[in-house]
Amino acid sequence: MEPTGLIVVDKPAGITSHDVVARVRRLAKTRRVGHGGTLDPMATGVLVVGVGRATRLLTYVIGAEKGYRATIRLGQSTVTDDAEGSVVAAVPAGHVTDAAIRAGLVDLTGDITQVPSAVSAIKVGGQRAYARVRAGQDVALAARQVTVSRLDLLAVRRSADLVDLDVAVDCSSGTYVRALARDLGAALGVGGHLTALRRTFVGGCSGPPGEAARAGMPVGFGLDEAVTLDELATRDDPVTLPLNEAAARFFARREATADEARVLAHGGPLPPVGIAAPYAVFDPAGRVLAIVAERDGRARAQVVLAPAS
């Protein structure tokens, strides 16, 4: 039987998210594997990988809020806005005060307009932006609205003409943390880029999972439960969160009666119960049937998760 569920991987630096997927495909012995939100090769931390029918959950994982710890270097700009690219400009940053840094971070918090980094996976004319940049083409990406709900300064380290900042970031899907580093440096007049990035959570909230559960909130996926690829290779079953458990963790839950379960299994709608966001519907045996959304007075399946009968 094909394994089905999610794996919370602690991605190491130096490999791509696709490399992680390829490794899991070999371990799970199935091609039906995907990930819930790309991490750059330099970045580490939480990468949610779906296996089997659980890959249908990944569209919601990709769209969830994410948390990071990052290090921003002021005084240098790079072609990629991170440490993987060559330095294109250097301006002494020693004069920049902590107060100015904090004010700059405040300006980048909340609902903001952000131009993604040119070296990104966004498609331009059917081709990835990074491929166009590497081919020597100029790439101008459109600005987008993103939400940075937290951008806290954790530490400041000064060395000669450079200033390194450790920050905590909670942000909406589609936010480029390296673009935050670039924009902070630009606002301070010295340039900036990202030197380290670690994703700490996906979905739910940035607090402890137990805290979210007690508040009746869906619980996301964090570093405390992430496994390394080496640890994954020692497991008989690579799936760390079976499908039913994963759906119960990530979504609000609705219990269906036997009659409602039959209606949903045949593609029919259920009466609404007043849950605003998409939620998971479980049958009387505790098996997840579908992810459902309410609109126009009906609750209809967006994604069917029950196995074909």
Secondary structure, DSSP 8 states (H G I E B T S, - for coil): ----EEEEEEE-TTS-HHHHHHHHHHHHT-S-EEESS---TT-EEEEEEEEGGGGGGHHHHHTS-EEEEEEEEETEEETTSBTTS-EEEE---TT--HHHHHHHHHHTSEEEEE---SSSS-EETTEEHHHHHHTT-------EEEEEEEEEEEEEEEETTEEEEEEEEEE-TT--HHHHHHHHHHHHTS-EEEEEEEEEEESS-SS-HHHHHHTT----EEGGG-B-HHHHHT-SS--SEEHHHHHHHHSEEEE--HHHHHHHHTT--B------S-EEEE-TTS-EEEEEEEETTEEEEEEE-S---
